Amino acid sequence: MTTRHLYLARHGAADAFGNLTGLGHRQADLLGERLAGMPIDAVWHSPLPRAVASARELARHLPQVLVDEVPELIDHVPYVPRAAETPSSWAGFFDGYEEAEAAAGHRLAESLVARFARAPGPGRRDTHEVLVTHAYPIAWLVRHALDAPPARWLDLNSANAALTVIHYRTGLPPTLVMFNDMSHLPADLRWTGFPPGRRP
């Protein structure tokens, strides 16, 4: 059965201006080393500088692989929940989101799903694609793979340069193979992109 393998990665650690830091470059480099043994067909990335730099860094380990920008991978809010759906920890986060802005974000999220969350077409071979993006688009794709309610994306976060893998096969629901795996990163490079706190 033909499978589309999606390797989702949040960009490496970035500074307050959205540029990749030295630590972020190291994270992306180590992710590239991990993916070097896979038959990657393409690296798709968000247009934002931190994702562009991360994609270029990891792609150094994937010679001859297409690296290109995809607008659907940009950082965006995929779904603005109703008040009854919003956890208390998110209270106030969506204040000021206008209806038109929320609708545009949701359309972009649905375009992301339509482009990537499907099996290869008939007669196609297996494909292996890396998506270098942001925490929210990853959360949306994972939520979709699990067929969870739209607001559940709020509770899914990804560390910088962590790896999430989803498989898509014709006639079957998506398979979440792994989520937020950081085993390619040493302890001092893990858990960035999360609020401060003790980690396992």
Secondary structure, 3 states (H helix, E strand, C coil): CCEEEEEEEECCCECCCCCECHHHHHHHHHHHHHHCCCCCCEEEECCCHHHHHHHHHHHCCCCCCEEEECHHHCCCCCCCCCHHHCCHHHCCCCCCCCHHHHHHHHHHHHHHHHHHCCCCCCCCCCEEEEEEECHHHHHHHHHHHCCCCHHHHHHCCCCCCCEEEEEEECCCCCEEEEEEECCCCCHHHCCCCCCCCCCC
